[in-house]
Amino acid sequence: MPKYLFQVNYVGEGVAGLLKDGGSKRRAVVEKMFKSMGGTIEAFYYAFGDTDLYIIGDFPDHATVASCVLTVTATGTVTVKTTVLLTPEEVDKAAKKTPTYTRPGQ
């Protein structure tokens, strides 16, 4: 199953909700959402700095991830940056492929 990194930032009422509910309750909500869409959570960490929350998880496909991110961000309480993660073996496969390409200016 494809693996994804989600970088989440709480905004506006999302911050107030996190203060009210606490981190454990929010994790339980996210786990329920992942499970409802056939996904699983590998890691879930709050952090200091530019990003409030890091989640690494598996989902069946990109469309499922898009559905979850659209649903969550539509609330206006968080922003999400999603990164598709590749295993070393997937990079090995990619390195063995030879696409036809001409660089700009040639």
N, C-alpha and C positions, 0 to 999 in steps of 0.2 A: 504494500500500500504506500502511496506517496506520503512523504513526511514534510511538514511545514513548520516554520518558525513564525510566530505571531508576536509582534511588538505592540503592546497596548498602552495607551495613555488615557487616563480618566480626565474628563472635562466637565465643567459646570456641575449639574446635578449628579453626575457620575461620582465625583469626589465626595459629595455629601452622602450618597448612597453607600459608598465604600466605608466611610466613617461610621455610618449607622449599622450596616450589616456585618462589617469585618471581613477580613480576607478569606477565612475558611468558608463562609457562606457563599461568597462569590465564586470560589473554586468549585463548590458543589453545584452551583448553577451552570458553570461552564462545562463541568464533567457530564451533567445531564444533557446539555445541548449536543456535545460531541457524540455521546452514546446514541442519542435520538437520530443522528445522521450517519451512524455506522463508523464513527471515529473513536479514537482513544487518545488520552493524554499521556505523554511520556514524562514531561517536566512542566512545572508550574511554579514560577518564582516572581515575587515582587522585588523591586530594585530601587535603589537611589539613582538619580541622574536624569538623563534625557528620556528614559523609558520607564514607565511605572510597573509594567508586568511583562514577563517573557513566558510564552507557552510554546512547547514543542509537542506536536501531535501528528497523528496519522489520520488521513481521510481517504475514502475510496477514490476520489477524483477531484479535479479542479472545480467543476461546477458545484459540487457539494460544499467545498470551502467558500466559494463565492457566495453561495446562498447564506451560509452562516455569517460571513463578514457583513454582507448587506443587511441582514436582519439586525445584527448587533449595532452597526454604525448608524442605522436609521433611527435609533433611539436618541441620538444626539448626546449620549453620555460618555462615549469613548471614541477614540480614533484607533485604527488598526493598520499596521504595515505588515503585509504578509510576504514571506520569502519561501520559495520552494527549495527544499534541501535535497542534495544529491549524495548518495553513498560513494565511497571510493570506487566501487565496482561499476557504478553508473558512469562515472567520469572515465574509467577505463574503456567502456563501450563507446562513449562519445569520441574518445581520442582515436579510436580505430575506424571511425566513419570518415569518408572523404567527400564532402560536398563540393559541388562546382561553384566557384566564386571568383570574381574579378574585383580587385581592390579599386577604390576610387582613383581616377586619374589615369587608368591604364586602358 
